[in-house]
Amino acid sequence: MKRRRAQYADSGVARDSARLQPGGRMEWLMGRLAGGPGCGATRSPKTNPLLAGGFRSGRGGGSLGTVREPKGASRGGSRRFGPFVSDLRYCKADVTIWDGKCGSGVFVVDAAGAPRSFRTGRTRTPVGAGRVKGIQFTVRFGLASGDPIAGHMQETNTMFKSLRAHIILAAMAAIVTIPLTVEPVEAQAGDRMRVVVPHMAPTDDTRARFGERVADRVRDRLDLDRHVAISQRDTDRAARDFDMRFNDLDCLFARQLAPQIGAGIVMCGEYHAEGDQIRVETTFWTVPQGESLSLEPFLIAENQETEAAERIVEGFQILADQIALLGWCADEARSSNWTQAQDYCSRALAAVPDARAPRFNLGRAELELGNYAESLEHFQVILEEDPGDDDALEYAGYSAAQIGESELAREYYTRFLEINPDNVNVRIRVAFDLATAGDPRGAMDLLEEGLEQEPDHVGLLEQYGSNAFRAARQLQDMQPAAQDADATLDPEVAELFREAARALIRVVEIEGDEANPTFVVNAVRAHLQLGEYDEALRIAQIGTETFPGNAAVWSEQATAANRADNTALAVSSLEAALEINPELPNARTRMGTYYLEAGQVDDAVSALRAAADAGEREPDALARIVLGRAWNDHLQPEQDIPEGIRLLEQAKQFSVSSELMEELNFFHGYGLFKRGEQVEAPETVESARQALPIFRAAKEQLQAARGHGERNPNLNLGQFLENADIFIERQERIIERGGNRR
């Protein structure tokens, strides 16, 4: 279904009273889901003072509610606090509950049966066709530690049996006046966990008195070593702080009240007539984990309230160890004690295999301990039950990425972002996780979707450009090295470099000098990789204009200018960089190489000597730069040999080691010998007179290279010396014959 964004239209209700109120009927929702042609908002008449974003079963169905703060607290004259639901929006078959007043987040009702999650911003969730027949929903609280703790509640009646409405509640400290804090469950009532026991509820016409008496007797008897029931009087006092009374508490309201009064467990019971007996069903809910542990249903006579209570307390004692494990698991996870959490949550999951919270917390513990494969398995189990659990999707994506399952990680992250499509920060974080795990292409795909909606979003552009550059280098490293220096860049790599440069320089255009100068550096390097030297120089000059005090940008401009054969600009750029940062690595060395490439030997040697004085590199390394230029450009190709000899003479001016001096002597002698051959070629007296001192000098240099020859016998230094003697003798004979003719 094509995505559309639900538009908010203020219904005219005052801010403090703008609430989607609970207690109303569900027929209106059924009618709206039928696919009406228009859009609008609906409110129901009653108030739920405890539940924000939850359903309450009532005559004909359920609805949403608000939260009220304790007496004595206030916010702008209102005693309400928390994330308020403002409107239920529908548009044809689309239903979204969202917060238009406080900006806390989105509450999504999905009648198609697929789970949905909380996210910030205005959004909607598609609702599938079909009749609406029941209610099942999830309430989640985001604690200060950021760990989601899920609670599950299911209520049914004859009219609503199959609707799964998932409501996600983010209780964000930034927008609540009184924070929803939860006391550690094992530190209550003198180290005893407190238990809320509301009246048990009949599901048929059985008299309510039975359930009230059973609950009373449970409260009287539930006074154990580790657990104690809260009295009806104390519960009633707490409920009054929320404009309620004890008799108003059903299971759902009791579970919402429990964390406000430091209770760790809520007992919920239902019963109905079965023949001449009563069938009793009891479930204990942990707070705040939201896990349910049920007793085996039993049949009992209607006048046996005491026996029923005793059976419930006995059953609870059997469940106590499981409840304790669930609490310890949650406590350790909430405290980020991951080793302990791994232990307790493993034991809790073994005791309650179908529980979400211990499995989720165990998955987190395995992830934090670096056991990513095990972590992924746990989150996959959760996602089998709830494919739209965005917390599990995010952690599953991260775990998959860490073990190299890039395709699986992309799948989970894509599904996660389908639930959070407009949350740019989430998209950037997810892309960062993928890139960190070695999948920059996957990160680019996620970021590109965001850029389609916001093409000039700086955060998206930054990440997209950086990942494109990283992906290009990664792909380039995977390809075999080209033998030809002028080989064409692979088209895919080239496109990635272009994408990187485009995105990064766009950030600089938008942000100016507030951008990261590194973006200019990488954009220049991208064009250098493409062989587009003039474009690289153009971008570099934009960079130096935007960041005139950044040495790295000037340094990169020097590289671009040198590639564009602009030696003067390359050198002046390095000089500017050195003024900003005299310790800029290898700046003087690079300046020397630029001069060498331009044939300015004297300037090159001066720069390289300055590099030696500055300690940039050892004299041997700098002398080898000159030696390399002499050999590669002159001696080996036998082009302008005198220039090669001059370079070697300059190289020998450095304070080099004795071993390198002997090597320089060898190449110097070799160069002189080759030059002598060129000079003596006419074989005239004049050419012999010119060549003779050259061959003698060559022999002298070769003799001074004996150590290098001994270390490198393949050079056959002895043969060079013999040849030198031959050519010396030959020149002497030519000169002698010429003299005799006179």
Buried (B, 14 or more C-beta within 10 A) or exposed (E): EEEEEBEBEEEEBEEBEBBBBBBBBBEBBBEBBEEEEEBEBBBBEEBBBBBBBBBBBBEBBBBBBBBBBBEEEEBEEBBBBBBBBBBBBBBBBBBBBBBBBBEBBBBBBBBBBBBBBBBBBBBBBBBEEEEBBBBBBBBBBBBEEEBBBBBBBBBBBEBBEBBBBBBBBBBBEEBBBBEBEBBBBBEBBEEBBBBBBBBBBBEEEBEEEBBBBBBBBBBBBBEBEBBBBBBBEBBBBBBEBBEBEBEBBBBBBBBBBBBBBBBBBBBBBBBBBEEEEBBBBBBBBBBBBBBBBEBEEBEBEBEBBBBBBBBBBEBBBEBBEBBBBBBBBBBBBBEBBBEBBBBBBBBBBEBBEEBBBBBBBBBBBBBBBEBBEBBBBBBBBBBEEBEBBBBBBBBBBBBBBBBEBBEBBBBBBBBBBEBBBBBBEBBBEBBBBBBEBBBBBBBBBBBBBBBEEEEEBBBBBBBBBBBBBBBBBBBBEEEEEEEEEEEEBBEEBBBBBBBBBBBBBBBBEEBEEEBBBBBBBBBBBBBBBBEBBEBBBBBBBBBBEBBEEBBBBBBBBBBBBBBBEBBEBBBBBBBBBBEBBEEBEBBBBBBBBBBBBBEBBEBBBBBBBBBBEBEBBBBBBBBBBBBBBBBEBBBEEEEEBEBBBBBBBBBBEBEBEEEBBBBBBBBBBBBBBBBBBEBBEEEEBEBBBBBBBBBBBBBBBBBBBBBBBEEBEEBEBEEBBEBBEEBBEBBEEBBEEBEEEE
